[in-house]
């Protein structure tokens, strides 16, 4: 189950969190590990403006100091699904790149 912490921060009872970063990225975290997910504001046609989320460019490892831990392909798919679920829950308009 997801719960909204702030207008740009969601937490899941499965252990992940997604919050807006200070620039053009979202911060995805599990426990004390996190990755940054690049975004940019784009026109989404009839839906107006929203975020292009670059899930195809997810990193291969977590941010320091946890960068010694690799992220497997299956884990990257799980993270991508969690990010999309979190964004939908927050009502963020987006498209996946």
C-alpha positions as CSV (number, residue, x, y, z in Angstrom):
1,X,0.0,0.0,0.0
2,X,1.2,3.5,-0.8
3,X,0.9,6.6,1.4
4,X,1.6,10.2,0.5
5,X,4.1,11.9,2.9
6,X,4.1,15.3,1.1
7,X,2.8,16.4,-2.3
8,X,6.0,15.1,-3.9
9,X,6.9,12.2,-1.6
10,X,5.3,8.7,-1.5
11,X,6.2,5.7,0.7
12,X,5.2,2.1,0.2
13,X,4.7,-0.5,2.9
14,X,6.8,-2.8,0.7
15,X,9.9,-0.7,1.6
16,X,10.4,1.8,-1.1
17,X,10.1,5.6,-1.2
18,X,10.0,8.1,-4.1
19,X,10.4,11.8,-3.7
20,X,11.1,14.7,-5.9
21,X,14.7,15.9,-6.0
22,X,15.8,19.5,-6.0
23,X,16.3,19.6,-9.8
24,X,15.2,17.4,-12.7
25,X,15.2,14.0,-11.0
26,X,13.3,11.8,-8.6
27,X,15.0,10.0,-5.7
28,X,14.1,6.4,-5.4
29,X,15.2,4.7,-2.1
30,X,15.0,1.3,-0.4
31,X,16.3,1.1,3.2
32,X,19.4,3.4,3.1
33,X,20.1,2.9,-0.6
34,X,19.0,5.3,-3.3
35,X,19.3,6.1,-6.9
36,X,18.4,9.3,-8.9
37,X,16.0,9.0,-11.8
38,X,16.5,11.7,-14.5
39,X,13.4,13.6,-15.7
40,X,12.6,16.6,-17.8
41,X,9.5,18.6,-18.3
42,X,7.9,17.9,-21.7
43,X,4.6,18.5,-23.5
44,X,2.4,15.4,-23.4
45,X,0.0,16.4,-26.1
46,X,-3.6,16.6,-25.0
47,X,-2.5,15.8,-21.4
48,X,-0.6,19.1,-21.2
49,X,2.8,19.2,-19.6
50,X,4.4,16.5,-17.5
51,X,7.6,14.6,-16.9
52,X,9.6,12.4,-19.3
53,X,11.0,9.7,-16.9
54,X,14.2,8.1,-18.2
55,X,13.8,4.6,-16.8
56,X,15.9,3.1,-19.6
57,X,18.9,4.9,-18.0
58,X,18.6,3.6,-14.5
59,X,22.0,3.1,-13.0
60,X,23.7,-0.2,-12.5
61,X,24.5,0.4,-8.9
62,X,23.2,2.4,-5.9
63,X,24.4,5.9,-5.1
64,X,27.5,6.1,-2.8
65,X,28.3,4.9,-0.2
66,X,26.2,1.9,-1.4
67,X,27.7,1.9,-4.9
68,X,29.4,-1.4,-4.2
69,X,26.0,-3.1,-4.6
70,X,25.0,-3.8,-8.2
71,X,21.4,-3.6,-9.3
72,X,20.4,-6.7,-11.3
73,X,18.2,-6.5,-14.4
74,X,15.3,-8.0,-12.5
75,X,15.7,-5.5,-9.7
76,X,15.9,-2.6,-12.2
77,X,12.5,-3.8,-13.6
78,X,11.1,-3.9,-10.1
79,X,12.4,-0.4,-9.4
80,X,10.9,0.9,-12.7
81,X,7.5,-0.6,-11.8
82,X,7.7,0.9,-8.3
83,X,8.6,4.4,-9.7
84,X,5.6,4.3,-12.1
85,X,3.3,3.2,-9.3
86,X,4.5,6.0,-7.1
87,X,4.2,8.6,-9.8
88,X,0.6,7.5,-10.6
89,X,-0.3,7.5,-6.9
90,X,1.0,11.1,-6.6
91,X,-1.0,12.1,-9.7
92,X,2.1,13.0,-11.7
93,X,1.6,13.2,-15.5
94,X,4.5,11.3,-17.1
95,X,5.7,9.2,-20.0
96,X,8.5,6.6,-19.9
97,X,11.5,7.1,-22.0
